[in-house]
Amino acid sequence: MFRLEARTSTPAWFNLALPLLAIAATLVLCSGLIAIAGAGVIEAYGVMLSASLGDSYAITETLVRAAPMIFTGLAVAIAFRAKFWNIGAEGQLLAGAVASCFVGAIPMPGYLAMLLMALAGAAAGAAVALVPATLRVKFKVDDVVSSLLLNSVIYYALMALIEGPWKDSFSGYPISPPVEDSANFPVLIEGTRLHLGVVAALIAAPLCWFLIARMTLGFRIRVTGENPEAARYSGINVQRVLISTALLSGALAGLAGVGEVGGVHFQVMSDISPGYGYSGIVVAMLARLNPLGVVPAALFLAAVMTGAEAMSRATGVPAFLSDVIQGTALLAMLVALLFTAYRIRRVAK
Amino acid sequence: MSAVFEQIFQVGFLAAIIRIATPLAFATLGEMFSERAGVLNLGIEGIMLLSAMAGFTATSMSGSLWLGVLVAVATGALMGAVHALFTVALGLSQHVCGIGVTLFCSGLAYFLYRPIFGQQSVPPSIKGFQPEPIPLLSHIPILGPAVFNQFTLVYLAIIAVPLAALVLYRTPWGLSVRMVGENPRAADSAGVSVIGTRFQAVILGGALMGLAGAFLTMAQFNAFTFGVVSGRGWVAIALVVFGRWDPWRSAGAALLFAFVDALQLRMQASGLGHIPYEAFLMLPFIFTIVAMAFMSRNAVAPSALLKPFRREER
């Protein structure tokens, strides 16, 4: 018989080793699927690796993909720290994209447009996140369920917009009008898609870390998440902390949408997010809810996504492999996390 | 003439409600059993999708509808076991595991679809379940054609509700399920295997979710497409809360949701002005959120929901 035994302390090297172990386990498990799809495992992973990290252009593409997942990963990490179960980053991202697209279509000087797009997108995301938080605080509605359902509501609202008022009357495509050229985020390296929003995402991570680790609100968020009773006794207004967390989390997810509109697509379409909101959950868990860990975790998933598309083109293995890898990585990471708190001990029967 | 027309309209409407409610009823009952034992299963959306795909595949290969249903149920049960392995045996976060199961299952469903069916210009379809009128009962005015001229799986759903109530409230196993969901430590002292009972409940729940998925691809759409589940799993989770973790109330909640959904379909069909139909698709979800806000205040979840059980810990 085996038994889980609580650890008294966790070795420091675990923090690095566990995510890597989870990722390795995931890649081994998923190689079976590549074989089922009729391709060579080494070859397929080789294509993935070279397409996502092989040359400087591939690296910029991976960075561009990582940006929205850094934002949604931060959104989820901060929310989960307070045990506000925000599964709604997807809807908050979409709301941010729509709001920033509205603003970006208004002619104005470029830097003003970008600033206002970011503000509008963050505000829209925060407004969406406020709904499950308010429902939980005022009506005791489970935040998991309400934030999940809101994803569908926002998605259909977006669809109604691009099939209705926004529909391109000329081509008939369900896409929004493009934002003004001046509102397109500047490209940092000529010939790539590396835009200003990627830098914003890379800056947001240490800022969020500082907030969580060093600022009063961050302290309140952590205490509320770890022990709401203790938080209440020490005079923390738990409900207010939950609302603040939701606003912050939603704003971050909204910014993910802003980056996609301003830096990548320049308009809104039905598939503007291939599930970045849900990927944010994987990112946050791989990062062990640490905002600094969000960056490498998002880079890993971005590499998987970019690589999976190239692999699909080269070997015919369906690109949905990246979704399976995400799900498997999430579960593998959870098991790995178990070993930070417990060790397996063999016990005599 | 118009009276006849109106009657057909009503019968069609009633029949639509029943048909929309059926997969929701299976899924909601499945989630309810799981949660009654203390395990939230957010894997439901993915489990329904993978089961729908597996059942469809089995049927299109064998030509047997019931084999497809069986495969779908087995797939659901297997994925329930996976969720139980992580949340019950290892005691990991139920929220995050559920999302992981959903990501894994939906990714797997779409992934496997292509190696199995290849790339075709016309997506493959099957001859799904056909309505089976029940003699005599189907002749009752309005109610007959709407309720008793349905797919066999619909009748199964109608039977499943009282059966679920019977199992939950009137059998020793049902008592164990309720005990491990309310007070696992007391159940453990009374000699009930908490881990074992939870495993069984989550697996049963997964099997019912599989049945819900089977209905979608084998009776409702007769094909496997991207949007085949499209949030029905998430809705089922809400309906469990709305139905206060009770089989009868949950079934009622499924019917109520189906009514709103059928209504929005009618509104779409009537072509209200220039409103895009997606605007109507939001309505059932908004309705569910609002309904939950009204119901959640005095809804009492199983008290051990979300709490892993480890014997040696206090």
Chai-1 contact restraints between the chains, C-beta under 6 A:
chainA,res_idxA,chainB,res_idxB,connection_type,confidence,min_distance_angstrom,max_distance_angstrom,comment,restraint_id
A,A37,B,P115,contact,1.0,0.0,6.0,A-B,restraint_1
A,W85,B,H95,contact,1.0,0.0,6.0,A-B,restraint_2
A,L135,B,A293,contact,1.0,0.0,6.0,A-B,restraint_3
A,F139,B,A293,contact,1.0,0.0,6.0,A-B,restraint_4
A,F139,B,S296,contact,1.0,0.0,6.0,A-B,restraint_5
A,F139,B,R297,contact,1.0,0.0,6.0,A-B,restraint_6
A,K140,B,S296,contact,1.0,0.0,6.0,A-B,restraint_7
A,K140,B,R297,contact,1.0,0.0,6.0,A-B,restraint_8
A,V141,B,M292,contact,1.0,0.0,6.0,A-B,restraint_9
A,V141,B,A293,contact,1.0,0.0,6.0,A-B,restraint_10
A,V141,B,S296,contact,1.0,0.0,6.0,A-B,restraint_11
A,V144,B,H95,contact,1.0,0.0,6.0,A-B,restraint_12
A,V145,B,I237,contact,1.0,0.0,6.0,A-B,restraint_13
A,V145,B,A238,contact,1.0,0.0,6.0,A-B,restraint_14
A,S146,B,I289,contact,1.0,0.0,6.0,A-B,restraint_15
A,L148,B,W234,contact,1.0,0.0,6.0,A-B,restraint_16
A,L149,B,W234,contact,1.0,0.0,6.0,A-B,restraint_17
A,L149,B,A238,contact,1.0,0.0,6.0,A-B,restraint_18
A,L149,B,F285,contact,1.0,0.0,6.0,A-B,restraint_19
A,L149,B,T288,contact,1.0,0.0,6.0,A-B,restraint_20
A,L149,B,I289,contact,1.0,0.0,6.0,A-B,restraint_21
A,S152,B,G231,contact,1.0,0.0,6.0,A-B,restraint_22
A,S152,B,F285,contact,1.0,0.0,6.0,A-B,restraint_23
A,V153,B,M282,contact,1.0,0.0,6.0,A-B,restraint_24
A,V153,B,F285,contact,1.0,0.0,6.0,A-B,restraint_25
A,V153,B,I286,contact,1.0,0.0,6.0,A-B,restraint_26
A,Y156,B,E278,contact,1.0,0.0,6.0,A-B,restraint_27
A,Y156,B,L281,contact,1.0,0.0,6.0,A-B,restraint_28
A,Y156,B,M282,contact,1.0,0.0,6.0,A-B,restraint_29
A,A157,B,M282,contact,1.0,0.0,6.0,A-B,restraint_30
A,M159,B,E278,contact,1.0,0.0,6.0,A-B,restraint_31
A,A160,B,P276,contact,1.0,0.0,6.0,A-B,restraint_32
A,A160,B,E278,contact,1.0,0.0,6.0,A-B,restraint_33
A,A160,B,A279,contact,1.0,0.0,6.0,A-B,restraint_34
A,E163,B,P276,contact,1.0,0.0,6.0,A-B,restraint_35
A,E163,B,E278,contact,1.0,0.0,6.0,A-B,restraint_36
A,G164,B,P276,contact,1.0,0.0,6.0,A-B,restraint_37
A,I281,B,I99,contact,1.0,0.0,6.0,A-B,restraint_38
A,M285,B,V96,contact,1.0,0.0,6.0,A-B,restraint_39
A,P318,B,F111,contact,1.0,0.0,6.0,A-B,restraint_40
A,P318,B,R114,contact,1.0,0.0,6.0,A-B,restraint_41
A,F320,B,G107,contact,1.0,0.0,6.0,A-B,restraint_42
A,F320,B,Y110,contact,1.0,0.0,6.0,A-B,restraint_43
A,F320,B,F111,contact,1.0,0.0,6.0,A-B,restraint_44
A,L321,B,F111,contact,1.0,0.0,6.0,A-B,restraint_45
A,D323,B,G107,contact,1.0,0.0,6.0,A-B,restraint_46
A,V324,B,G107,contact,1.0,0.0,6.0,A-B,restraint_47
A,V324,B,L108,contact,1.0,0.0,6.0,A-B,restraint_48
A,V324,B,F111,contact,1.0,0.0,6.0,A-B,restraint_49
A,Q326,B,L103,contact,1.0,0.0,6.0,A-B,restraint_50
A,G327,B,G100,contact,1.0,0.0,6.0,A-B,restraint_51
A,G327,B,L103,contact,1.0,0.0,6.0,A-B,restraint_52
A,G327,B,F104,contact,1.0,0.0,6.0,A-B,restraint_53
A,G327,B,G107,contact,1.0,0.0,6.0,A-B,restraint_54
A,T328,B,F104,contact,1.0,0.0,6.0,A-B,restraint_55
A,L330,B,G100,contact,1.0,0.0,6.0,A-B,restraint_56
A,L331,B,G100,contact,1.0,0.0,6.0,A-B,restraint_57
A,L334,B,L92,contact,1.0,0.0,6.0,A-B,restraint_58
A,L338,B,L90,contact,1.0,0.0,6.0,A-B,restraint_59
